[in-house]
């Protein structure tokens, strides 16, 4: 974000109703926002019954003025007056918008956004989320972007040294989705790492930016897109909701329940890995310290305070590191934070974290190849069973996709080999815990009827059925799966005088060949084959 005092001159007739208000009035008891409810759901972009949204306009930033002019045009605002605060500091004329799910307040400031200190104090509402409508500067063409603010090292562009503002991971994910919906043709959408001020905002906040140069700052379509995206944040919570099923069994208080937030470290300024996580998984990303920010920060062990502040401000206790930062990883582990991979986030998805912990404890780590199946279970009911290795290998050689489908449909999780491409012989299953999952409900069965031994036998029987596409007969005996077929025998072909080569291959494929004038049919070079696969 570059500094400039130029502002765009644009006249827009806004459909606003004039209403004079006195700043600082206390809201009546019947208008207070409702307390948090215990009815927790897993909605992706969490919304609540009522959220107050604050929007900051900077008159020093002409793109900000342009976006906010569009905001005033797009909605039926109440125009209010605040005579108790200077116009430079958000007073004078401001705008309010009342809705079923949110109250929105738009105030204008004289200074650049990054120079503001605790702007939330200017608002008459009690903001749950604050959005800075801003420009983006850079050699990045037409771009709509969002990010959080803070400094992992010295504060060169506003805010305090080694400090970060409170992030709003859920709202950033919603903003990117809204940008996708409203971006004009030719505009890219992205997210950035944490950078510049302010660091003391007063509530969770983010920057919603129009970039990246004069052409875009003056573009009505671009400004309208950012304005529409900001309005999409009405009713959106700053954070993902806490899921009761993620609470540690020994601590069922809400403070102990983690949110699906991660803090990012490493990578470039535009944070492609972390944007993938936001877009493609149920996890939201809080603060991101890019490579350049980590270099500015210095030795991690000497800057533990700002690292801990990043987690606290993101309401997270999980870290994702992009690149090689061994000292940082060691420091984060010493501070008690968990380091995970992008694969872990993708595979875990929205599964109960206590169940994930049980699986990794009993079966193995996701990063070592464990993958999750379709069954659910209580963490204490998870047991590991071994499948017949030879049967699994042979069935995979016939139809690997079907084998994976079989194992996944009956298991909570399963081991894999060869970088996750092949199913292994160990699976985690529920051992009759009474938990019914979607698959159980769909076929009318109950989870408590399926003990671990029963589930294993079902998997074995389904794998045996895969053999039927290659064998003439398959039977399940007490100690083995017996598969029979009449198969090409290379020794018999050689005895018949068939040279190795095309004719050898033709016979193996079931075709007749002629050797020295004699016809040799495939039935002449076949032998009965019986394969036994221990159970």
C-alpha positions as CSV (number, residue, x, y, z in Angstrom):
1,X,0.0,0.0,0.0
2,X,1.6,3.2,-1.1
3,X,1.0,6.6,0.4
4,X,-0.7,9.3,-1.7
5,X,-3.0,12.2,-0.9
6,X,-4.7,12.1,-4.3
7,X,-8.4,11.3,-4.1
8,X,-10.9,10.6,-6.8
9,X,-13.6,13.1,-7.5
10,X,-16.8,11.3,-8.1
11,X,-20.4,12.4,-7.5
12,X,-22.8,9.7,-6.6
13,X,-26.3,10.3,-5.4
14,X,-26.7,7.9,-2.5
15,X,-30.2,6.7,-1.4
16,X,-29.6,7.7,2.2
17,X,-32.0,8.9,4.8
18,X,-30.7,11.7,7.0
19,X,-30.9,11.0,10.7
20,X,-29.0,12.9,13.4
21,X,-27.5,10.9,16.2
22,X,-25.3,11.7,19.1
23,X,-22.2,9.6,19.3
24,X,-21.5,7.4,22.3
25,X,-25.2,6.8,23.2
26,X,-25.6,3.5,25.2
27,X,-27.9,1.0,23.4
28,X,-30.9,-0.1,25.3
29,X,-31.0,-3.6,26.9
30,X,-33.4,-4.9,24.2
31,X,-31.0,-3.9,21.4
32,X,-27.9,-5.6,22.8
33,X,-26.4,-8.3,20.6
34,X,-27.5,-11.7,21.8
35,X,-25.1,-13.9,23.8
36,X,-23.2,-16.7,22.1
37,X,-25.3,-19.8,21.7
38,X,-24.3,-23.4,22.4
39,X,-26.0,-24.6,19.3
40,X,-22.8,-25.1,17.4
41,X,-22.8,-26.1,13.8
42,X,-20.1,-26.7,11.1
43,X,-21.3,-24.1,8.6
44,X,-18.3,-23.0,6.5
45,X,-18.6,-19.3,6.7
46,X,-20.1,-19.1,10.2
47,X,-22.9,-16.6,10.6
48,X,-24.6,-15.7,13.9
49,X,-27.9,-14.1,14.8
50,X,-26.4,-10.6,15.0
51,X,-23.0,-9.2,14.3
52,X,-21.9,-5.5,14.1
53,X,-19.7,-4.7,11.1
54,X,-17.5,-1.6,11.0
55,X,-16.2,-0.2,7.8
56,X,-13.3,2.3,7.6
57,X,-12.9,4.8,4.8
58,X,-9.6,6.7,4.4
59,X,-10.0,10.0,2.6
60,X,-6.2,9.9,2.0
61,X,-6.7,6.8,-0.2
62,X,-8.7,7.6,-3.4
63,X,-9.5,3.9,-4.0
64,X,-10.9,3.7,-0.4
65,X,-13.1,6.7,-1.2
66,X,-14.2,5.2,-4.5
67,X,-15.1,1.9,-2.8
68,X,-17.0,3.6,0.0
69,X,-18.9,5.8,-2.5
70,X,-20.1,2.6,-4.1
71,X,-21.0,1.2,-0.7
72,X,-23.1,4.2,0.0
73,X,-24.8,3.8,-3.4
74,X,-25.5,0.1,-3.0
75,X,-27.5,0.1,0.2
76,X,-30.2,2.1,1.9
77,X,-28.1,3.7,4.6
78,X,-29.2,6.0,7.4
79,X,-27.0,9.1,7.4
80,X,-26.0,10.1,10.9
81,X,-24.1,13.0,12.6
82,X,-21.4,12.7,15.3
83,X,-20.6,16.1,16.6
84,X,-18.6,14.8,19.5
85,X,-15.7,13.5,17.4
86,X,-13.6,15.4,14.8
87,X,-14.1,14.6,11.2
88,X,-10.5,13.7,10.9
89,X,-11.1,10.9,13.5
90,X,-14.3,9.4,12.1
91,X,-16.7,12.0,13.4
92,X,-19.1,14.2,11.4
93,X,-21.3,12.5,8.9
94,X,-21.3,8.7,9.1
95,X,-23.6,5.9,7.9
96,X,-25.6,3.1,9.5
97,X,-27.3,0.1,8.0
98,X,-29.7,-2.0,10.1
99,X,-30.4,-5.6,9.0
100,X,-31.7,-8.9,10.4
101,X,-28.3,-10.4,10.8
102,X,-26.1,-7.4,11.3
103,X,-25.7,-3.7,12.0
104,X,-23.2,-2.0,9.7
105,X,-21.5,1.4,10.4
106,X,-19.3,3.2,7.9
107,X,-17.0,6.0,9.1
108,X,-14.5,8.2,7.3
109,X,-11.1,9.1,8.6
110,X,-8.6,11.6,7.3
111,X,-5.4,9.6,7.7
112,X,-4.3,6.5,5.9
113,X,-5.6,3.3,7.3
114,X,-2.3,2.0,8.4
115,X,-1.7,5.1,10.5
116,X,-4.9,4.8,12.6
117,X,-4.8,3.8,16.2
118,X,-7.7,1.8,17.7
119,X,-10.2,3.0,15.1
120,X,-12.9,0.8,16.7
121,X,-13.3,3.5,19.4
122,X,-14.9,5.9,16.8
123,X,-17.8,3.6,16.2
124,X,-21.1,3.9,17.9
125,X,-21.8,0.2,17.5
126,X,-19.8,-2.6,19.1
127,X,-18.0,-4.1,16.1
128,X,-17.5,-7.8,15.9
129,X,-15.6,-7.3,12.7
130,X,-13.9,-4.2,11.1
131,X,-13.0,-3.9,7.4
132,X,-10.6,-1.4,6.0
133,X,-11.7,-0.5,2.4
134,X,-8.3,0.1,0.8
135,X,-6.2,0.2,-2.3
136,X,-3.6,-2.3,-3.1
137,X,-0.3,-1.2,-4.7
138,X,2.1,-3.4,-6.6
139,X,3.1,-4.9,-10.0
140,X,0.2,-7.4,-9.8
141,X,-2.3,-6.0,-12.4
142,X,-6.0,-6.0,-11.7
143,X,-6.3,-7.7,-8.3
144,X,-8.8,-7.9,-5.5
145,X,-7.1,-9.0,-2.3
146,X,-7.5,-9.4,1.4
147,X,-5.1,-9.7,4.4
148,X,-4.5,-9.2,8.1
149,X,-2.2,-6.5,9.6
150,X,0.8,-6.7,11.8
151,X,4.6,-6.6,12.0
152,X,6.6,-9.7,12.8
153,X,9.6,-7.4,13.0
154,X,10.2,-3.6,12.9
155,X,7.1,-1.5,12.0
156,X,8.1,0.3,8.8
157,X,4.5,1.1,7.7
158,X,2.4,1.7,10.7
159,X,1.6,-0.2,13.9
160,X,4.0,-1.3,16.6
161,X,7.1,-3.4,16.3
162,X,6.6,-7.1,16.9
163,X,2.9,-6.8,17.1
164,X,-0.2,-8.1,15.2
165,X,-3.8,-7.1,15.1
166,X,-6.6,-9.5,15.9
167,X,-7.3,-11.6,12.8
168,X,-10.6,-12.9,11.5
169,X,-9.9,-16.1,9.7
170,X,-13.5,-17.0,8.9
171,X,-14.3,-13.6,7.5
172,X,-11.2,-13.6,5.2
173,X,-12.4,-16.9,3.7
174,X,-15.8,-15.4,3.2
175,X,-14.3,-12.2,1.6
176,X,-12.3,-14.3,-0.9
177,X,-15.4,-16.2,-1.9
178,X,-17.3,-12.9,-2.3
179,X,-14.4,-11.5,-4.4
180,X,-14.7,-14.6,-6.6
181,X,-18.4,-13.9,-7.1
182,X,-18.2,-10.2,-7.8
183,X,-14.7,-9.7,-9.5
184,X,-15.0,-8.0,-12.9
185,X,-13.6,-9.8,-15.9
186,X,-9.8,-9.5,-16.0
187,X,-9.4,-9.2,-12.2
188,X,-7.6,-11.8,-10.2
189,X,-8.4,-12.6,-6.6
190,X,-5.9,-13.4,-3.9
191,X,-4.8,-13.2,-0.3
192,X,-1.6,-11.7,1.1
193,X,0.5,-12.3,4.1
194,X,0.3,-10.2,7.3
195,X,1.9,-6.8,6.8
196,X,1.8,-3.1,7.8
197,X,-0.3,-1.4,10.5
198,X,-2.5,-0.8,12.3
199,X,-1.7,-3.3,15.0
200,X,-4.1,-1.9,17.6
201,X,-7.6,-2.0,16.0
202,X,-9.9,-3.0,18.9
203,X,-11.6,-5.9,17.3
204,X,-10.9,-8.6,14.6
205,X,-10.2,-6.8,11.3
206,X,-9.0,-7.2,7.7
207,X,-8.1,-5.2,4.7
208,X,-10.3,-5.5,1.6
209,X,-8.3,-4.1,-1.3
210,X,-8.7,-2.9,-4.9
211,X,-5.5,-3.0,-6.9
212,X,-3.0,-2.6,-8.2
213,X,-2.7,0.8,-9.7
214,X,-4.4,4.0,-10.9
215,X,-6.4,2.3,-13.6
216,X,-8.0,-0.1,-11.1
217,X,-8.4,2.5,-8.3
218,X,-10.5,4.6,-10.7
219,X,-12.4,1.6,-12.1
220,X,-16.1,1.8,-11.2
221,X,-16.5,-2.0,-11.8
222,X,-13.6,-2.8,-9.5
223,X,-14.8,-0.5,-6.8
224,X,-18.3,-1.9,-7.0
225,X,-16.9,-5.4,-6.7
226,X,-15.0,-4.6,-3.5
227,X,-18.1,-2.8,-2.1
228,X,-20.3,-5.8,-2.8
229,X,-17.9,-8.2,-1.3
230,X,-17.7,-6.1,1.9
231,X,-21.5,-6.1,2.1
232,X,-21.4,-9.9,1.9
233,X,-19.6,-9.8,5.3
234,X,-22.8,-8.7,7.0
235,X,-23.6,-11.4,9.6
236,X,-20.4,-13.3,9.0
237,X,-18.5,-14.2,12.2
238,X,-14.8,-13.3,12.5
239,X,-13.9,-16.9,13.5
240,X,-15.0,-20.4,12.7
241,X,-17.4,-21.8,15.2
242,X,-16.2,-24.1,17.9
243,X,-17.5,-27.7,17.5
244,X,-18.5,-29.5,20.7
245,X,-17.2,-32.8,19.2
246,X,-13.7,-31.3,19.0
247,X,-13.6,-30.7,22.7
248,X,-11.0,-32.8,24.6
249,X,-13.0,-35.3,26.6
250,X,-11.4,-34.3,29.9
251,X,-12.2,-30.6,29.3
252,X,-15.7,-29.9,28.0
253,X,-15.5,-26.2,28.7
254,X,-15.8,-23.9,25.6
255,X,-12.4,-22.3,26.2
256,X,-10.7,-25.7,25.6
257,X,-12.4,-26.3,22.2
258,X,-10.1,-25.5,19.3
259,X,-11.3,-23.7,16.2
260,X,-10.3,-24.9,12.7
261,X,-7.8,-22.1,12.3
262,X,-4.1,-22.3,11.4
263,X,-1.2,-19.8,11.5
264,X,1.0,-19.8,8.4
265,X,4.8,-19.3,8.2
266,X,7.0,-19.0,5.1
267,X,6.2,-18.7,1.4
268,X,5.9,-15.6,-0.7
269,X,3.9,-12.4,-0.1
270,X,0.8,-13.6,-1.9
271,X,0.6,-16.9,0.2
272,X,-0.5,-19.4,-2.5
273,X,-0.2,-22.4,-0.1
274,X,-2.3,-20.8,2.5
275,X,-4.8,-19.5,0.0
276,X,-5.2,-23.2,-1.2
277,X,-6.0,-24.2,2.4
278,X,-8.6,-21.4,2.7
279,X,-10.3,-22.3,-0.6
280,X,-10.0,-26.1,-0.6
281,X,-10.4,-27.2,3.0
282,X,-12.6,-26.6,6.0
283,X,-9.7,-24.8,7.7
284,X,-9.3,-21.1,7.9
285,X,-6.0,-19.3,8.0
286,X,-5.1,-16.5,10.4
287,X,-1.9,-14.6,10.4
288,X,0.7,-15.5,7.8
289,X,4.4,-14.6,8.3
290,X,6.0,-14.8,4.8
291,X,9.6,-15.5,4.1
292,X,10.5,-11.8,4.1
293,X,8.6,-11.2,7.4
294,X,10.5,-14.1,9.1
295,X,13.8,-12.7,7.9
296,X,12.8,-9.3,9.3
297,X,11.8,-10.9,12.6
298,X,15.2,-12.4,13.2
299,X,16.0,-15.5,15.3
300,X,12.7,-17.2,16.3
301,X,13.8,-18.0,19.9
302,X,14.5,-14.3,20.5
303,X,11.0,-13.3,19.3
304,X,8.7,-15.8,21.0
305,X,6.3,-13.0,22.1
306,X,5.3,-12.1,18.5
307,X,5.0,-15.7,17.6
308,X,2.7,-16.4,20.5
309,X,0.8,-13.2,19.7
310,X,0.2,-14.4,16.1
311,X,-1.5,-17.6,17.5
312,X,-3.5,-15.7,20.1
313,X,-4.7,-13.1,17.5
314,X,-5.7,-15.9,15.1
315,X,-7.4,-18.0,17.9
316,X,-5.3,-21.0,16.7
317,X,-2.9,-23.5,18.1
318,X,-1.8,-25.2,14.8
319,X,0.9,-24.1,12.5
320,X,1.6,-24.8,8.8
321,X,5.1,-24.0,7.6
322,X,5.9,-23.5,3.9
323,X,9.5,-24.1,3.2
324,X,12.5,-25.1,5.3
325,X,12.6,-23.2,8.7
326,X,14.0,-25.8,11.1
327,X,14.8,-23.3,14.0
328,X,11.3,-21.8,13.7
329,X,9.7,-25.2,13.8
330,X,11.7,-26.2,16.8
331,X,10.7,-22.9,18.6
332,X,7.0,-23.4,17.7
333,X,7.1,-26.9,19.1
334,X,8.8,-25.7,22.3
335,X,6.0,-23.2,22.7
336,X,3.5,-26.0,22.5
337,X,2.0,-25.5,19.1
338,X,1.4,-28.4,16.7
339,X,3.0,-28.3,13.3
340,X,1.0,-30.0,10.5
341,X,1.3,-30.4,6.8
342,X,-1.1,-29.3,4.0
343,X,-1.8,-33.0,3.5
344,X,-2.8,-33.3,7.1
345,X,-5.2,-30.4,6.8
346,X,-6.8,-31.8,3.7
347,X,-7.1,-35.4,5.0
348,X,-8.4,-34.3,8.4
349,X,-10.9,-31.9,6.8
350,X,-13.9,-31.5,9.2
351,X,-13.5,-34.8,11.0
352,X,-13.6,-34.7,14.8
353,X,-10.2,-33.8,16.1
354,X,-10.4,-36.2,19.0
355,X,-11.1,-39.0,16.5
356,X,-8.2,-38.0,14.4
357,X,-6.0,-38.1,17.4
358,X,-7.1,-41.6,18.3
359,X,-6.5,-42.8,14.7
360,X,-3.0,-41.3,14.6
361,X,-2.2,-42.9,18.0
362,X,-3.5,-46.4,17.1
363,X,-2.8,-46.6,13.4
364,X,-0.2,-44.1,12.4
365,X,0.3,-40.5,11.3
366,X,-1.4,-38.9,8.3
367,X,2.0,-37.8,7.1
368,X,3.1,-41.4,7.1
369,X,0.3,-42.4,4.8
370,X,-2.8,-42.9,6.9
371,X,-5.9,-41.9,5.1
372,X,-9.5,-41.6,6.4
373,X,-12.4,-43.7,5.5
374,X,-16.2,-43.2,5.5
375,X,-17.0,-44.6,8.9
376,X,-17.3,-42.6,12.1
377,X,-16.7,-43.7,15.6
378,X,-16.1,-42.5,19.1
379,X,-12.4,-42.1,19.8
380,X,-12.3,-44.7,22.5
381,X,-13.9,-47.3,20.2
382,X,-11.3,-47.2,17.5
383,X,-9.3,-50.5,17.0
384,X,-6.8,-51.6,14.4
385,X,-7.3,-54.8,12.5
386,X,-5.0,-56.5,10.0
387,X,-6.3,-57.6,6.6
388,X,-4.8,-60.5,4.6
389,X,-1.9,-58.9,2.9
390,X,-1.7,-61.2,-0.1
391,X,-5.4,-60.8,-0.7
392,X,-5.2,-57.0,-0.6
393,X,-2.2,-57.0,-3.0
394,X,-3.8,-59.4,-5.5
395,X,-7.1,-57.6,-5.5
396,X,-5.3,-54.2,-6.0
397,X,-3.6,-55.7,-9.0
398,X,-7.0,-56.4,-10.5
399,X,-9.0,-53.3,-9.6
400,X,-7.2,-50.8,-7.3
401,X,-10.0,-48.2,-7.3
402,X,-12.5,-50.8,-6.2
403,X,-10.2,-52.0,-3.4
404,X,-9.8,-48.5,-2.1
405,X,-13.6,-48.0,-2.2
406,X,-14.2,-51.2,-0.3
407,X,-11.7,-50.4,2.5
408,X,-12.7,-46.8,2.8
409,X,-16.4,-47.5,3.0
410,X,-16.0,-49.9,5.9
411,X,-13.2,-48.2,7.9
412,X,-12.5,-45.1,10.0
413,X,-9.0,-44.9,8.5
414,X,-6.6,-47.1,6.7
415,X,-2.8,-47.4,6.0
416,X,-1.4,-46.8,2.5
417,X,1.8,-47.5,0.7
418,X,3.7,-46.1,-2.2
419,X,3.0,-42.4,-1.3
420,X,-0.6,-43.1,-0.7
421,X,-1.3,-44.7,-4.0
422,X,-1.9,-48.3,-2.7
423,X,-4.0,-49.5,0.2
424,X,-2.1,-51.2,3.0
425,X,-3.2,-54.1,5.1
426,X,-4.0,-52.3,8.4
427,X,-7.3,-50.5,9.0
428,X,-8.9,-48.7,11.9
429,X,-12.5,-49.6,12.5
430,X,-15.2,-49.0,15.2
431,X,-15.5,-51.8,17.6
432,X,-19.3,-51.8,18.3
433,X,-19.4,-48.4,20.1
434,X,-23.0,-47.7,19.2
435,X,-22.1,-44.9,16.9
436,X,-24.2,-44.9,13.7
437,X,-22.7,-43.0,10.8
438,X,-24.3,-41.9,7.5
439,X,-23.4,-45.2,5.8
440,X,-25.1,-47.2,8.5
441,X,-28.2,-45.0,8.3
442,X,-28.4,-45.3,4.6
443,X,-28.5,-49.1,4.5
444,X,-30.7,-49.4,7.6
445,X,-28.1,-51.0,9.8
446,X,-26.9,-49.8,13.2
447,X,-23.4,-49.0,14.1
448,X,-23.5,-51.1,17.3
449,X,-24.1,-54.3,15.2
450,X,-20.7,-54.0,13.6
451,X,-17.9,-55.1,15.8
452,X,-14.3,-55.0,14.6
453,X,-14.2,-58.7,13.7
454,X,-17.5,-58.4,11.8
455,X,-16.3,-55.4,9.8
456,X,-13.0,-57.2,9.0
457,X,-14.9,-60.2,7.6
458,X,-17.1,-57.9,5.5
459,X,-14.0,-56.3,4.0
460,X,-12.4,-59.7,3.3
461,X,-15.5,-60.9,1.6
462,X,-15.8,-57.8,-0.6
463,X,-12.1,-58.1,-1.5
464,X,-12.6,-61.8,-2.4
465,X,-15.4,-60.7,-4.8
466,X,-12.9,-58.5,-6.7
467,X,-11.0,-61.7,-7.5
468,X,-14.0,-63.1,-9.4
469,X,-13.1,-60.8,-12.4
470,X,-9.8,-62.7,-12.8
471,X,-10.6,-66.2,-11.5
472,X,-13.2,-68.7,-12.6
473,X,-14.3,-69.6,-9.0
474,X,-13.7,-68.0,-5.6
475,X,-14.7,-69.6,-2.3
476,X,-14.3,-68.5,1.3
477,X,-13.0,-71.2,3.5
478,X,-12.4,-71.1,7.2
479,X,-8.7,-70.3,6.9
480,X,-8.3,-69.0,3.4
481,X,-9.8,-67.5,0.3
482,X,-9.5,-70.1,-2.5
483,X,-9.4,-68.9,-6.1
484,X,-9.3,-71.2,-9.1
485,X,-8.8,-70.6,-12.7
486,X,-7.5,-72.2,-15.9
487,X,-4.5,-70.2,-16.8
488,X,-1.9,-70.1,-19.6
489,X,1.2,-72.3,-18.7
490,X,4.4,-71.1,-20.3
491,X,6.0,-74.5,-19.7
492,X,3.3,-76.3,-21.7
493,X,3.7,-73.8,-24.5
494,X,7.4,-74.5,-24.7
495,X,6.8,-78.3,-24.7
496,X,4.5,-77.8,-27.7
497,X,7.3,-76.1,-29.6
498,X,6.0,-72.5,-29.4
499,X,8.8,-70.0,-29.5
500,X,8.8,-67.1,-27.1
501,X,7.6,-64.0,-29.0
502,X,4.4,-62.9,-30.7
503,X,3.0,-66.5,-30.9
504,X,3.7,-67.0,-27.2
505,X,1.8,-63.8,-26.4
506,X,-1.1,-64.8,-28.7
507,X,-1.5,-68.1,-26.9
508,X,-1.4,-66.4,-23.6
509,X,-4.2,-64.0,-24.8
510,X,-6.4,-67.0,-25.8
511,X,-5.7,-67.1,-29.6
512,X,-4.7,-70.2,-31.6
513,X,-1.3,-70.2,-33.4
514,X,0.3,-72.4,-36.0
515,X,3.8,-73.8,-35.5
516,X,5.5,-75.9,-38.3
517,X,2.1,-76.4,-39.9
518,X,0.4,-77.6,-36.7
519,X,-2.4,-75.7,-35.0
520,X,-2.0,-75.2,-31.3
521,X,-5.0,-73.9,-29.5
522,X,-5.0,-72.1,-26.1
523,X,-6.8,-75.0,-24.4
524,X,-3.7,-77.1,-25.1
525,X,-1.4,-74.9,-23.1
526,X,-3.5,-74.2,-20.0
527,X,-3.3,-75.7,-16.6
528,X,-5.6,-75.5,-13.7
529,X,-4.4,-73.0,-11.1
530,X,-5.5,-72.8,-7.5
531,X,-4.4,-69.9,-5.3
532,X,-4.9,-69.8,-1.6
533,X,-4.9,-66.5,0.3
534,X,-4.7,-66.9,4.0
535,X,-7.4,-65.1,6.0
